[in-house]
Amino acid sequence: MVRTGSAGVELEPCTLLNLAYGGISFRLPRAPSKHENYWFLIDLAEPFDQLVLVRARVCWVRPAGSVASEAGAVFVESSKGWLGPEDDPE
């Protein structure tokens, strides 16, 4: 997750739980705000081999133990078209 704060832009590591055409679910130490937009830098492994920057709006947040939260977000914008065969550069 990419956050902006008083120190500027920061990358906050989070765990990708699920990736779908319309959005993602993830786990992170600090709960994001529901209905807010956040930027995520997603490293897509084989067969994509791409680093994608997406903006997603958080739809739900729930506790995941005493020191973490899980959240789900819907994609709003992407730096690359990577979701279908029509986006294949070859």
WOHUZI-V489853 format. One record per pair of residues at least 12 apart in sequence whose ideal C-beta (glycine too) atoms are under 10 Angstrom apart, sorted by sequence separation. I is the first residue (numbers start at 1). J is the second residue. D is the distance in whole Angstrom. If there is no record, write none. Layout:
i = {I/I}
j = {J/J}
d = {D/D}
This chain:
i = {1/14/15/26/40/41/42/59/60/61/1/14/15/40/41/58/59/60/14/26/39/40/42/58/59/13/14/39/40/56/58/59/12/13/14/24/26/38/39/40/56/57/58/12/38/39/56/57/12/14/24/37/38/55/56/57/37/38/54/56/57/12/36/37/38/55/56/57/36/37/54/55/56/35/36/54/55/56/19/34/35/54/55/14/16/32/34/35/53/54/55/1/19/33/34/35/53/54/12/14/16/32/34/35/52/53/54/1/3/16/31/34/52/53/11/12/16/33/51/52/54/1/3/11/32/50/51/52/9/11/24/26/31/50/52/1/23/31/52/24/26/31/48/50/23/28/31/38/40/4/22/23/25/48/3/4/23/25/29/38/40/48/2/3/23/28/37/42/44/1/2/27/30/31/32/34/36/39/42/1/2/27/29/30/31/33/34/38/39/40/41/44/1/2/29/30/31/32/34/37/48/1/28/29/31/37/39/42/48/27/28/32/47/27/28/26/27/28/26/27/25/26/25/26/17/24/25/26/24/25/15/23/24/23/24/2/22/23/24/2/20/22/23/2/15/17/22/23/14/17/18/20/21/1/14/15/17/20/14/14/22/21/20/21/19/1/1}
j = {13/26/27/38/52/53/54/71/72/73/14/27/28/53/54/71/72/73/28/40/53/54/56/72/73/28/29/54/55/71/73/74/28/29/30/40/42/54/55/56/72/73/74/29/55/56/73/74/30/32/42/55/56/73/74/75/56/57/73/75/76/32/56/57/58/75/76/77/57/58/75/76/77/57/58/76/77/78/42/57/58/77/78/38/40/56/58/59/77/78/79/26/44/58/59/60/78/79/38/40/42/58/60/61/78/79/80/28/30/43/58/61/79/80/39/40/44/61/79/80/82/30/32/40/61/79/80/81/39/41/54/56/61/80/82/32/54/62/83/56/58/63/80/82/56/61/64/71/73/38/56/57/59/82/38/39/58/60/64/73/75/83/38/39/59/64/73/78/80/38/39/64/67/68/69/71/73/76/79/39/40/65/67/68/69/71/72/76/77/78/79/82/40/41/68/69/70/71/73/76/87/41/68/69/71/77/79/82/88/68/69/73/88/69/70/69/70/71/70/71/70/71/71/72/64/71/72/73/72/73/64/72/73/73/74/53/73/74/75/54/72/74/75/55/68/70/75/76/68/71/72/74/75/56/69/70/72/75/70/71/83/83/83/84/83/71/73}
d = {8/5/4/10/8/6/6/8/5/10/5/6/7/7/8/5/5/9/4/8/6/5/10/7/6/8/8/7/8/9/5/6/6/8/9/7/10/9/5/6/9/6/9/8/7/8/4/6/7/9/8/6/6/9/6/8/7/8/9/5/5/10/10/5/7/7/6/10/7/8/6/5/8/7/6/8/4/9/7/9/6/7/8/10/9/10/5/8/9/5/9/8/8/7/7/10/7/7/9/8/7/5/7/10/6/4/9/6/9/9/9/5/6/8/10/10/10/8/9/5/9/9/9/10/6/9/9/10/9/7/8/9/5/6/6/7/9/9/10/6/10/8/9/6/6/10/9/9/8/10/10/9/10/6/7/9/10/9/10/7/9/10/7/8/7/9/9/9/9/6/4/5/10/9/7/8/9/10/10/7/7/9/6/9/4/10/10/10/9/10/9/7/6/6/6/7/9/5/10/6/10/8/7/8/7/9/10/9/10/6/6/8/10/7/8/9/5/7/7/8/7/6/7/8/9/9/4/8/7/8/10/6/6/5/9/8/10/4/8/10/10/6/5/9/9/7/6/9/9/9/8/10/8/9/10/9/9/9/10/9/9/5/9/8/10/10/10}
